[in-house]
Amino acid sequence: MSILENTISPGSAAYQASRDGMLALIDRMRALEERTRAASAAAKDRFHKRGQLLPRERVALVLDPGAPFIELSTLAGYMFDVPDANKSVPGGGVIAGIGFVSGIRCMVSASDSGIDAGALQPYGLDKTLRVQELALENKLPYVQLVESAGANLLRYRVEDFVRGGNIFRNLARLSAAGLPVVTVTHGSSTAGGAYQTGLSDYIVMVRGRTRAFLAGPPLLKAATGEIATEEELGGAEMHTQVSGLGDYLAEDDRDALRIAREIMGALAWERPGRATPEFKPPRYDQDELLGIMPMDHKRPVDMKQVIARIIDDSDFTEMAPNYGPATVCGHARIEGQAIGIITNNGPLDPAGANKATHFIQACCQTRTPLLYLNNTTGYMVGKAYEEAGMIKHGSKMIQAVTSATVPQITIYCGASFGAGNYGMCGRGFHPRFCFSWPNAKTAVMGGEQAAETMAIVTEAAAARRGKPIEKDKLDAMKAQIVGVFDGQMDVFSTSARVLDDGVIDPRDTRAVLSEVLAVCREGDARIPQRMQFSVARP
């Protein structure tokens, strides 16, 4: 056993300052999530008056009670709907996450129709594409609860129309991969969005509420002059009795969700057992994770203290601790599940990159999933490091990350700057899952470094032209650059752009990792039984 020793002092001023800063960020995140829930719940009277459930009520009813549910990308689109931090409603108009339906672990996606009638909000497309990608990668059945007014024509962008086709392509890919797509169409599913219903394997429609048509009455009249009611064009009874689009006719939302659960329950699909292997919890309080990471990313951190609070029994078998010591690599378990961990106590140097490459390859050999705890300002620079082969060894590490044959999970715990973001399996390298802590920073470099770099370049250019440069203008340029960088590097900016799968409370890290490791293990072991259900439409 290699038990990590505790070296933090929860009573110190530095620890308390870090803890207070982290709690403030968590409070800000939770307040934004609550704002979205409140905005959707404001439609409660309207929904209930017409006999409907609110979107989150639907999600709660379709999921198994008491089972884990990891909600994804709750901050998607923050500040992109309206550029006012006090009014922006994040979430992208979509509620999505991984949970259990009738004992089957699956991806659940629901239109948040309490907000703008379920129209996709900014970055809602990116969020939907990402959750579909996760379903495909992890071989998860896909349950979608549809009620959307379609695209917001006042915000029409041709690129969204073209990219939006990927939603329908992915639904076809899910079916082709043997992954059932079960859809409850609670309300409107119109125009191109009708294919969100049509490309499903099992379709439940609600009497008097479902509307699925390529052209609604206004567009139909404008295009052809034909006059028809919504029910005649695309009501639940027409589609379940005449067109054959709908497979099941439900009396209301509750009945529709009951049918969806029965469909899932009838599938010949593996139900993962909830029994877990024996394991010992970490020896140190997970609450202490709140004060380990400083708010200033330039302050050094012993990431072993993070590891000690998320792994079983705080038992960590470190690889080559004396070689490239700023890069930490080692084996551990999380709730009995083997994991290889790579993290940083500073920049990546040639030895650290070389060690990480070796460790990645060794984990691939034994089919051990990899966890990257990002906390680095990048690869080392300077004459000595260039001579030592920093580019060569950094490139080998990036190549190892790219070529890894095991699930890779990334958590942004602190800084993730420059090519260090790439070497530590940043979002661009398609980790299986990618989460952020509320204090995380992601950028090509720090704002101050970017400003100073541009100042040096500007001064050199002025000198070549033989012209002086005004200090006031130079200072203004530097301030502008710092503002641009600082305004985009925190999680409220990166997660808004769906550059992770969500922001998590550090205290939830172990629980989240346990679930996603199980998702990866089950997905990689699953061979879809394509012949056990029909994927073809009649």
ZASEVO-664406 format. One line per field, with one value per residue (C-alpha): residue number from 0; x, y, z. Coordinates in nm, 2 decimals, m for minus. Layout:
k	NUM  ...
X	X  ...
Y	Y  ...
Z	Z  ...
REM end
This chain:
k	0  1  2  3  4  5  6  7  8  9  10  11  12  13  14  15  16  17  18  19  20  21  22  23  24  25  26  27  28  29  30  31  32  33  34  35  36  37  38  39  40  41  42  43  44  45  46  47  48  49  50  51  52  53  54  55  56  57  58  59  60  61  62  63  64  65  66  67  68  69  70  71  72  73  74  75  76  77  78  79  80  81  82  83  84  85  86  87  88  89  90  91  92  93  94  95  96  97  98  99  100  101  102  103  104  105  106  107  108  109  110  111  112  113  114  115  116  117  118  119  120  121  122  123  124  125  126  127  128  129  130  131  132  133  134  135  136  137  138  139  140  141  142  143  144  145  146  147  148  149  150  151  152  153  154  155  156  157  158  159  160  161  162  163  164  165  166  167  168  169  170  171  172  173  174  175  176  177  178  179  180  181  182  183  184  185  186  187  188  189  190  191  192  193  194  195  196  197  198  199  200  201  202  203  204  205  206  207  208  209  210  211  212  213  214  215  216  217  218  219  220  221  222  223  224  225  226  227  228  229  230  231  232  233  234  235  236  237  238  239  240  241  242  243  244  245  246  247  248  249  250  251  252  253  254  255  256  257  258  259  260  261  262  263  264  265  266  267  268  269  270  271  272  273  274  275  276  277  278  279  280  281  282  283  284  285  286  287  288  289  290  291  292  293  294  295  296  297  298  299  300  301  302  303  304  305  306  307  308  309  310  311  312  313  314  315  316  317  318  319  320  321  322  323  324  325  326  327  328  329  330  331  332  333  334  335  336  337  338  339  340  341  342  343  344  345  346  347  348  349  350  351  352  353  354  355  356  357  358  359  360  361  362  363  364  365  366  367  368  369  370  371  372  373  374  375  376  377  378  379  380  381  382  383  384  385  386  387  388  389  390  391  392  393  394  395  396  397  398  399  400  401  402  403  404  405  406  407  408  409  410  411  412  413  414  415  416  417  418  419  420  421  422  423  424  425  426  427  428  429  430  431  432  433  434  435  436  437  438  439  440  441  442  443  444  445  446  447  448  449  450  451  452  453  454  455  456  457  458  459  460  461  462  463  464  465  466  467  468  469  470  471  472  473  474  475  476  477  478  479  480  481  482  483  484  485  486  487  488  489  490  491  492  493  494  495  496  497  498  499  500  501  502  503  504  505  506  507  508  509  510  511  512  513  514  515  516  517  518  519  520  521  522  523  524  525  526  527  528  529  530  531  532  533  534  535  536  537
X	0.00  0.11  m0.11  m0.09  m0.02  m0.22  m0.02  m0.29  m0.38  m0.76  m0.71  m0.46  m0.55  m0.45  m0.67  m0.97  m0.93  m0.93  m1.23  m1.43  m1.34  m1.45  m1.78  m1.85  m1.81  m2.02  m2.29  m2.28  m2.31  m2.60  m2.78  m2.76  m2.89  m3.18  m3.25  m3.30  m3.53  m3.73  m3.77  m3.91  m4.12  m4.28  m4.49  m4.63  m4.99  m5.01  m4.88  m5.10  m5.41  m5.38  m5.31  m4.93  m4.63  m4.34  m4.02  m3.84  m4.15  m4.13  m3.76  m3.82  m4.11  m3.92  m3.62  m3.59  m3.66  m3.35  m3.11  m2.81  m2.85  m2.57  m2.71  m2.48  m2.39  m2.62  m2.43  m2.46  m2.53  m2.48  m2.46  m2.53  m2.90  m2.88  m2.55  m2.66  m2.52  m2.83  m3.08  m2.91  m3.08  m2.83  m2.90  m2.94  m3.32  m3.23  m3.23  m2.99  m2.81  m2.72  m2.95  m3.16  m3.49  m3.64  m3.30  m3.13  m2.85  m2.93  m2.90  m3.21  m3.27  m3.57  m3.68  m3.71  m4.04  m4.12  m3.87  m3.96  m4.18  m3.88  m3.70  m3.32  m3.14  m2.78  m2.55  m2.84  m2.74  m2.39  m2.52  m2.75  m2.48  m2.25  m2.50  m2.57  m2.19  m2.17  m2.46  m2.28  m1.94  m2.07  m2.34  m2.63  m2.99  m3.13  m3.46  m3.58  m3.88  m3.97  m4.18  m4.02  m4.14  m3.84  m3.58  m3.62  m3.67  m3.58  m3.23  m3.20  m2.84  m2.77  m2.48  m2.72  m2.95  m2.67  m2.50  m2.84  m2.86  m2.61  m2.89  m3.08  m2.77  m2.68  m3.03  m2.98  m2.63  m2.77  m3.02  m2.76  m2.53  m2.81  m2.89  m3.27  m3.41  m3.73  m3.92  m4.21  m4.35  m4.53  m4.62  m4.48  m4.23  m4.25  m4.06  m3.71  m3.77  m4.04  m3.75  m3.64  m3.96  m3.95  m3.59  m3.68  m3.73  m4.02  m4.26  m4.51  m4.76  m5.01  m5.37  m5.47  m5.12  m4.87  m4.81  m4.58  m4.58  m4.33  m4.54  m4.78  m5.11  m4.95  m4.67  m4.89  m5.13  m4.85  m4.68  m4.98  m5.30  m5.43  m5.61  m5.60  m5.60  m5.30  m5.48  m5.56  m5.20  m5.01  m5.22  m5.15  m5.46  m5.39  m5.03  m5.12  m5.42  m5.35  m4.98  m4.83  m4.56  m4.67  m4.64  m4.82  m5.11  m5.10  m5.38  m5.16  m4.80  m4.80  m4.94  m4.68  m4.40  m4.54  m4.54  m4.18  m4.07  m4.26  m4.08  m3.75  m3.85  m3.94  m3.60  m3.36  m3.09  m2.83  m2.93  m2.62  m2.63  m2.60  m2.39  m2.04  m1.71  m1.58  m1.37  m1.26  m1.34  m1.07  m0.90  m0.95  m1.26  m1.38  m1.51  m1.14  m1.13  m1.29  m0.97  m0.69  m0.70  m0.61  m0.81  m0.48  m0.36  0.00  0.02  0.17  m0.06  0.02  m0.23  m0.16  m0.38  m0.67  m0.60  m0.59  m0.95  m1.11  m0.95  m1.02  m0.83  m0.61  m0.40  m0.19  0.09  0.30  0.51  0.87  0.81  1.17  1.17  0.99  0.84  0.62  0.42  0.24  0.14  0.00  m0.25  m0.55  m0.91  m1.24  m1.51  m1.33  m1.27  m0.91  m0.79  m0.46  m0.42  m0.21  m0.18  0.06  0.23  0.36  0.45  0.52  0.89  1.07  1.10  0.74  0.61  0.82  0.69  0.33  0.37  0.51  0.23  m0.05  0.09  0.12  m0.25  m0.36  m0.17  m0.37  m0.70  m0.70  m0.90  m0.71  m0.80  m0.64  m0.66  m0.56  m0.35  m0.07  0.04  0.17  0.49  0.82  0.98  1.34  1.67  1.75  1.41  1.42  1.77  1.63  1.37  1.05  0.88  0.98  0.87  0.56  0.46  0.50  0.28  0.01  0.04  m0.01  m0.32  m0.46  m0.39  m0.50  m0.73  m0.89  m1.15  m1.00  m1.17  m1.06  m1.13  m1.02  m0.91  m0.70  m0.51  m0.51  m0.30  m0.13  m0.03  m0.06  m0.43  m0.37  m0.12  m0.36  m0.64  m0.83  m1.17  m1.02  m0.88  m1.22  m1.20  m1.49  m1.60  m1.48  m1.58  m1.46  m1.43  m1.57  m1.23  m1.08  m0.92  m0.86  m0.67  m0.38  m0.19  m0.26  m0.39  m0.09  0.15  m0.05  m0.05  0.32  0.39  0.20  0.36  0.71  0.60  0.45  0.76  0.99  0.78  0.78  1.16  1.21  1.01  1.21  0.89  0.83  0.53  0.32  0.31  m0.06  m0.16  0.06  m0.10  m0.44  m0.37  m0.24  m0.54  m0.77  m0.58  m0.60  m0.97  m1.03  m0.84  m0.97  m1.33  m1.30  m1.09  m1.32  m1.57  m1.87  m1.73  m1.59  m1.89  m2.13  m1.96  m2.00  m1.62  m1.68  m1.97  m2.05  m1.92  m1.92  m1.87  m1.53  m1.70  m1.90  m1.58  m1.56  m1.93  m1.92  m1.61  m1.76  m2.06  m1.88  m1.63  m1.92  m2.07  m1.73  m1.69  m2.04  m2.03  m1.69  m1.82  m2.15  m2.21  m2.55  m2.80  m2.94  m3.18  m3.36  m3.56  m3.67  m3.49  m3.68  m3.99  m4.30
Y	0.00  0.35  0.58  0.95  1.16  1.47  1.79  2.06  2.28  2.35  2.62  2.83  3.16  3.05  2.74  2.94  3.20  2.93  2.76  3.09  3.16  2.81  2.83  3.17  3.02  2.72  2.95  3.15  2.83  2.70  3.03  3.02  2.67  2.77  3.07  2.83  2.60  2.90  3.04  2.70  2.65  3.00  2.82  2.58  2.72  2.73  2.37  2.23  2.41  2.22  1.89  1.89  1.83  2.07  1.95  1.87  1.69  1.47  1.40  1.31  1.07  0.89  0.83  0.55  0.71  0.73  0.62  0.84  1.11  1.32  1.63  1.77  2.12  2.32  2.64  2.60  2.93  3.15  3.51  3.42  3.46  3.81  3.98  4.05  3.84  3.92  3.81  3.53  3.19  2.91  2.55  2.59  2.51  2.14  1.92  1.63  1.38  1.01  0.81  0.50  0.42  0.08  m0.03  0.06  0.32  0.56  0.92  1.13  1.45  1.68  2.00  2.27  2.38  2.60  2.85  3.00  2.70  2.47  2.65  2.57  2.85  2.96  2.66  2.43  2.27  2.21  2.07  1.83  1.72  1.65  1.44  1.24  1.19  1.07  0.82  0.69  0.66  0.49  0.27  0.43  0.40  0.74  0.86  1.20  1.40  1.63  1.95  2.23  2.52  2.46  2.71  3.07  3.24  3.58  3.44  3.24  3.16  2.95  2.77  2.65  2.51  2.33  2.20  2.11  1.83  1.65  1.60  1.39  1.21  1.11  0.97  0.75  0.65  0.56  0.32  0.18  0.11  m0.09  0.17  0.22  0.57  0.61  0.93  1.08  1.37  1.57  1.87  2.03  1.85  2.06  2.13  1.98  1.90  1.65  1.42  1.43  1.22  1.04  0.91  0.73  0.36  0.38  0.68  0.77  1.05  1.23  1.26  1.62  1.76  1.60  1.80  1.65  1.80  1.93  2.25  2.39  2.56  2.91  2.78  2.53  2.81  3.04  2.76  2.58  2.77  2.46  2.51  2.25  2.23  2.13  1.81  1.72  1.78  1.61  1.52  1.21  1.02  1.09  0.96  0.65  0.56  0.69  0.78  0.52  0.76  0.71  0.37  0.43  0.67  0.81  0.99  1.25  1.32  1.08  0.80  0.87  0.85  0.52  0.38  0.49  0.32  0.00  0.01  0.04  m0.23  m0.47  m0.44  m0.73  m0.50  m0.55  m0.40  m0.32  m0.45  m0.18  m0.40  m0.26  m0.43  m0.38  m0.07  0.17  0.54  0.81  0.86  1.23  1.44  1.53  1.86  1.96  1.97  2.31  2.47  2.30  2.49  2.86  3.12  3.24  2.98  3.10  2.96  2.61  2.32  1.96  1.77  1.46  1.62  1.62  1.26  1.16  1.27  1.10  0.76  0.44  0.44  0.73  0.44  0.57  0.37  0.64  0.58  0.72  0.98  1.11  1.15  1.45  1.50  1.80  1.55  1.30  0.96  0.66  0.38  0.39  0.28  0.47  0.27  m0.05  0.06  0.07  0.41  0.56  0.92  1.19  1.54  1.83  2.01  2.27  2.30  2.00  1.95  1.70  1.43  1.48  1.45  1.14  0.98  1.06  0.91  0.59  0.58  0.63  0.34  0.12  0.19  0.11  m0.22  m0.32  m0.16  0.08  0.40  0.73  1.03  1.37  1.62  1.94  2.19  2.32  2.64  2.44  2.29  2.45  2.71  2.84  2.76  2.47  2.31  2.35  2.18  1.90  1.82  1.98  1.98  1.62  1.49  1.71  1.58  1.22  1.28  1.45  1.15  0.91  1.09  1.09  0.72  0.59  0.29  0.33  0.57  0.90  1.13  1.49  1.72  2.08  2.14  2.45  2.60  2.44  2.66  2.64  2.30  2.17  2.16  1.93  1.70  1.67  1.55  1.88  1.90  1.91  1.56  1.41  1.27  1.03  1.28  1.63  1.82  2.14  2.26  2.61  2.77  2.62  2.84  2.74  2.95  2.96  3.15  3.38  3.73  3.90  3.69  3.75  4.12  4.13  3.92  4.16  4.46  4.32  4.25  4.60  4.77  4.57  4.65  5.02  5.01  4.86  5.14  5.40  5.53  5.58  5.41  5.60  5.44  5.53  5.34  5.05  5.03  5.05  4.77  4.55  4.62  4.53  4.20  4.11  4.18  3.96  3.67  3.70  3.73  3.39  3.17  3.10  2.81  3.05  3.13  2.79  2.58  2.83  2.73  2.36  2.32  2.07  1.84  2.05  2.22  2.01  2.08  1.94  1.75  1.55  1.45  1.10  1.03  1.16  0.97  0.65  0.68  0.78  0.50  0.26  0.41  0.36  0.00  m0.10  0.07  m0.08  m0.43  m0.40  m0.56  m0.43  m0.70  m0.54  m0.83  m0.79  m0.49  m0.32  m0.01  0.02  0.23  0.06
Z	0.00  m0.08  0.14  0.05  0.36  0.44  0.41  0.41  0.70  0.70  0.97  0.77  0.62  0.27  0.29  0.42  0.15  m0.12  0.04  0.06  m0.31  m0.42  m0.23  m0.38  m0.73  m0.64  m0.52  m0.84  m1.05  m0.84  m0.87  m1.25  m1.26  m1.03  m1.26  m1.55  m1.34  m1.22  m1.57  m1.69  m1.38  m1.44  m1.71  m1.45  m1.44  m1.82  m1.86  m1.58  m1.71  m2.04  m1.86  m1.93  m1.70  m1.69  m1.86  m1.54  m1.41  m1.72  m1.67  m1.31  m1.40  m1.68  m1.46  m1.20  m0.86  m0.64  m0.91  m1.00  m1.27  m1.40  m1.56  m1.84  m1.96  m1.73  m1.82  m2.19  m2.37  m2.07  m2.17  m2.54  m2.52  m2.37  m2.29  m1.93  m1.65  m1.44  m1.71  m1.91  m1.87  m1.94  m2.04  m2.42  m2.40  m2.33  m2.02  m2.07  m1.86  m1.80  m1.58  m1.55  m1.71  m1.62  m1.49  m1.82  m1.81  m2.09  m2.22  m2.15  m2.34  m2.30  m2.46  m2.20  m2.34  m2.04  m2.19  m2.54  m2.62  m2.63  m2.91  m2.91  m2.73  m2.82  m2.79  m2.75  m3.08  m2.95  m2.63  m2.82  m3.05  m2.76  m2.56  m2.88  m2.92  m2.56  m2.62  m2.93  m2.77  m2.46  m2.63  m2.44  m2.55  m2.62  m2.46  m2.58  m2.46  m2.74  m2.74  m2.94  m3.15  m3.37  m3.46  m3.35  m3.69  m3.54  m3.47  m3.79  m3.89  m4.20  m4.02  m3.75  m4.01  m4.19  m3.87  m3.73  m3.97  m3.75  m3.49  m3.74  m3.87  m3.52  m3.45  m3.76  m3.64  m3.29  m3.45  m3.69  m3.39  m3.23  m2.97  m2.93  m2.97  m2.77  m2.82  m2.64  m2.85  m2.59  m2.81  m3.13  m3.35  m3.66  m3.99  m3.98  m3.61  m3.73  m3.81  m3.45  m3.40  m3.74  m3.69  m3.37  m3.31  m3.08  m3.08  m2.82  m2.90  m2.67  m2.76  m2.83  m2.77  m3.01  m3.33  m3.59  m3.94  m4.20  m4.25  m4.00  m4.10  m4.16  m4.38  m4.55  m4.65  m4.76  m4.97  m5.12  m5.03  m4.85  m4.52  m4.25  m3.87  m3.67  m3.56  m3.92  m4.03  m3.75  m3.45  m3.24  m3.36  m3.72  m3.69  m3.49  m3.70  m4.05  m4.13  m3.90  m3.77  m3.41  m3.25  m2.92  m2.83  m2.48  m2.30  m2.13  m2.04  m1.74  m1.96  m2.23  m1.98  m1.84  m2.19  m2.25  m1.93  m2.04  m2.38  m2.21  m1.96  m2.24  m2.42  m2.42  m2.28  m2.01  m1.67  m1.48  m1.12  m0.86  m0.64  m0.61  m0.51  m0.17  m0.13  0.14  0.11  0.10  0.44  0.42  0.41  0.06  0.20  0.22  m0.16  m0.14  0.00  m0.19  m0.51  m0.48  m0.68  m0.82  m1.08  m1.04  m0.69  m0.66  m0.56  m0.45  m0.66  m0.46  m0.20  m0.45  m0.55  m0.18  m0.14  m0.44  m0.45  m0.25  0.09  m0.04  m0.18  m0.48  m0.65  m0.81  m1.11  m1.13  m0.86  m0.88  m1.26  m1.40  m1.05  m1.15  m1.35  m1.13  m1.27  m1.08  m1.03  m0.80  m0.77  m0.74  m0.57  m0.67  m1.03  m1.16  m1.29  m1.41  m1.30  m1.46  m1.31  m1.27  m0.99  m1.23  m1.60  m1.81  m1.87  m2.11  m1.84  m1.72  m2.08  m2.14  m1.82  m1.90  m2.25  m2.10  m1.84  m2.11  m2.31  m2.00  m1.91  m2.27  m2.24  m1.93  m2.05  m1.75  m1.80  m1.77  m1.56  m1.64  m1.35  m1.54  m1.34  m1.57  m1.73  m2.02  m2.15  m2.03  m2.26  m2.28  m2.44  m2.21  m2.25  m2.63  m2.63  m2.41  m2.67  m2.53  m2.86  m2.93  m2.59  m2.58  m2.93  m2.82  m2.52  m2.75  m2.99  m2.70  m2.58  m2.94  m2.99  m2.65  m2.67  m2.33  m2.20  m2.11  m1.86  m1.80  m1.51  m1.53  m1.16  m1.21  m1.50  m1.84  m2.06  m2.40  m2.54  m2.19  m2.25  m2.55  m2.37  m2.08  m2.30  m2.33  m2.49  m2.84  m2.79  m2.74  m2.39  m2.31  m2.05  m1.96  m1.65  m1.48  m1.12  m1.07  m1.04  m1.36  m1.62  m1.99  m2.24  m2.48  m2.21  m1.92  m2.00  m1.85  m2.06  m2.37  m2.31  m2.24  m2.55  m2.78  m2.61  m2.69  m3.05  m3.09  m2.95  m3.17  m3.48  m3.39  m3.34  m3.69  m3.84  m3.64  m3.47  m3.10  m2.94  m2.70  m2.35  m2.30  m2.62  m2.53  m2.18  m2.33  m2.57  m2.29  m2.07  m2.37  m2.42  m2.05  m2.06  m2.37  m2.22  m1.87  m2.01  m2.18  m1.96  m1.67  m1.66  m1.69  m2.04  m2.14  m2.02  m2.18  m2.51  m2.43  m2.40  m2.12  m2.01  m1.71  m1.40  m1.09  m0.72  m0.62  m0.34  m0.60  m0.80  m0.66  m0.71  m1.07  m1.16  m1.02  m1.24  m1.56  m1.51  m1.49  m1.80  m1.98  m1.86  m1.95  m2.29  m2.39  m2.29  m2.47  m2.81  m2.93  m3.00  m3.32  m3.39  m3.06  m3.16  m3.48  m3.60  m3.93  m3.97  m4.12
REM end
